[in-house]
């Protein structure tokens, strides 16, 4: 038996490295999954074929706020309800505070933080009607600490943590749990454009001397979404190889 047997899950940002791993892990643990994409449709269609329809992709542009709730409601209706929401979408647009444009700031906040506000709002009623559910929001260790040249990213990911703690308090009476996973350096496309010298420097900062795997993050997300974590809510879990322990 899987941890999520019979569960219905929606994953936001399923075409990204962590989101895709979460989709695979949810399916492996017995869930039926709908996953959103802005880009990467072919990749998700292949996952649907590979899993015999246990996964269904749907298009969602998180920068278009007014489209989020209708798109999610439609997906939930097709899915036949919802037990789990995993917010795994995110962008990083580095830049020093003094030179960062308002457009980059607003796009980062909108995609990484405001979208989480809207997706959580969209699932409250259907989860409550289903007598409960679990929300897992993917933040970052940079939401727990500053990062030079990452003001928008850090602010948005810190906001996800604060928003999730508030939601956990408000939704506990509805049997809806809200937790945060805060990854450190994970071997996904976000690291792909960084030069080798910087990557080596980052790796040296990590006590276990390696980057994390998307599957490792997904396994934590799935555990928090499962009934094994029924007494856990309002918490933030760093998964960073010891980076925040320094």
N, C-alpha and C positions, 0 to 999 in steps of 0.2 A: 504493500500500500504506500501511496505517496503522501507527502505532507499536505498537499493541496487537492486531494481527490474530491471531485465534484464541485470545486470552487470555480467562480467566474472572475477573471481578472482583466483589468484594463491597464496597459502600460503606455505611458506618455513618453515619446522619444524612443520608440522600439528599434529604430534604424541605427541608433548610435551604439557605440561599443558596449556600454553598461546596459542600456535598454535592451539590446539584442540578447545579451547574455541572460538578462532577467526573463525575457520571453522564453528562451530555451529551457531555463531552469524551472519556470512555472509549468511549462508543458510536461517536462520530465517528471514533475511531482504531481501530475494528475489534473491540472487546471485547464479550462478552456480559456483562450486568451485573445483579446482584441488589442492590437498595438498601433499606435499612431506614427506617422512619418510626415516629414516635410520634403525630405529627399530620401532616396534609397528605396523606392517602391519595388524595384525588381528583386532586391535582396530579400524583402519581406514576403513577396509573392512566392519566392523559392522556398522560404521557411514554411509557408502555408501548404505548399505541395508536399514538402518533405514530411510534414506532420499529419498528413491526411485530413486537413481542414481543422485541426485543433487550434490553429492560429489564423486570425483574420486581420489584414492590415486596413487602416483607414487614414485618409489624409487629414492633416490638421496643421495649420499655420499658427503657432503660438503668438506671433506678433500681431495677429488680427484678433484682438480681444473679443470682439462681438461674436466671433464664430466659434469660440471654444465651447461654451456651454451647450449650444444647439448640436454641435458635432458629437459631443460626449453623450448627450441624452439619446441621440440616434443610435450610437454604438451600444449603449447600455440596453436600449430597447431590443435591438437585434440579438444581443447576447442573452437576453432573458433575465436581466438582473445583474447585480455586481456585488462581489464579496471583497475584492481587493483592488486598490488603486496604487500603482507605483509611478511616481513622477521621476523620470530618469533623464529628461531633456535638459540641455544646458549648452551655453556658448561661452567662449572666453575670447575677449578682444583686448589684448594687453595695451597699455598706454599709461604714461605718467599722468597724475592728476591734473597738473597745470596745463597739459596739452590735449587732454581728452575732450573730444567733441561732445556736445549735448546729444547728438544722434546716437553715438556709440553707447553713451551712458544709458539712455532711455531704452535702446534696443536690448541691452544686457539685462537691465532691471525687468523689462517687460517679459523677455523670454524665460529668465531664470527664476523670477520671483512672482510677478503678477500672474503669470500663467498658473502657478501652483494655487494661488488664491481662487482663481476661477475653476480649476479642475476639482478642487476640494468642495467648493460650493455645489458643483454639479452632481456630486455623488452622495451628498448628505441624505437627501430624501429617499433615494432608492436603497441606500444601505440601511437606513432606519426602518424602512418598510420590510427589509429582509432580516430584521432583528439584530443588525450589527454588521461590522466589517472592519477591515484594516487598511490604513493608508501608510505607505512608506515613501517618504520624500528624500530624494538623493541630494545632499548638499555637498560639502567639501571640507577638508581640514582647513582650507583657506576661509571658510566661514567661521572658524574658531580662532583664527590668527590672521594677522595682516600679511600682505604679500606685495612687495614693491612692484609697481607697474600693473597692479591688479585691483584697482580701487572699485571698479564696477562689479567685477566678478566677486570679490570679497564681500562687498556690501549686499549683493543679491543673495549670496549663499548664506551669509549671516542672517539675513531676513527670513530665509526659508526655515532656519532653526527656530527663530522667535515666533514666526507664524505657526509652526507645527506645535510648539509647546502650548500656545494659546488654544489652538484647535483641539489638542488633546484634553485640555481642561473643559472646554465647552461641549465636546462630543462624548465624553465618558458616560454620561447618563443615557446616551443612545446606544451604548455598547459598540462604539466606533473607536478603535485605537489609532493613534497617530504617532509614528516614530520617524527618526531621521537617521540615515546612513551617511557618514561623512568620509568619503574616500580620500586617500592621499594620492601619490603618484601611481596611476594605473596605466598599464600598457594598452592604450587605445589610440584612436586617431588624434586625440588632443596632444599627444606627445610626438606625433609623426613629423611635425614641422619644426621641431626643436633640434638644434645642431648637437652633434655627438659630444662636444666639449661640455655643453650645459647639461646634457643628460647624465654624463659621468659625475658632474658636480652634484646634481640632484641625488643621484644614487648614493653618493658618499654621505649625504645627510640622513639617510635611512638606516637605522640600526641593523636591520636584517639584510641590508646591502642588495636589495633587488626591488624592482617595481612590482606592484600587485597585478593580479590577473582579473579581468572582468568577471570571470566565473566566480572568483572568491567573493567579490562584491555582491553578485547575484545570489549566492548561497545565503549570505547574511540577510539580504532583502526578503528572500523567500521564507527564511526562518521567522523573521519578524511579522510576516504576513500570515503565518500559519497559526493553528490553535496551540502549538507548543509555546507561543509567546503571549498567551491570553492575559497574563498579569503584567505585561510590559506596555507602557504608554507614556508619551511625553519625554522620551529619552533620545539622546544623540549618541550614536556609536561610531567612533573613528575606526577606520580600517586602513591603516597607513604604515604598517611595518615598524611601528614604534616611533614614528616621526614626532607626534605630539607628546611623547613621553620625555623628550629631551628637556 
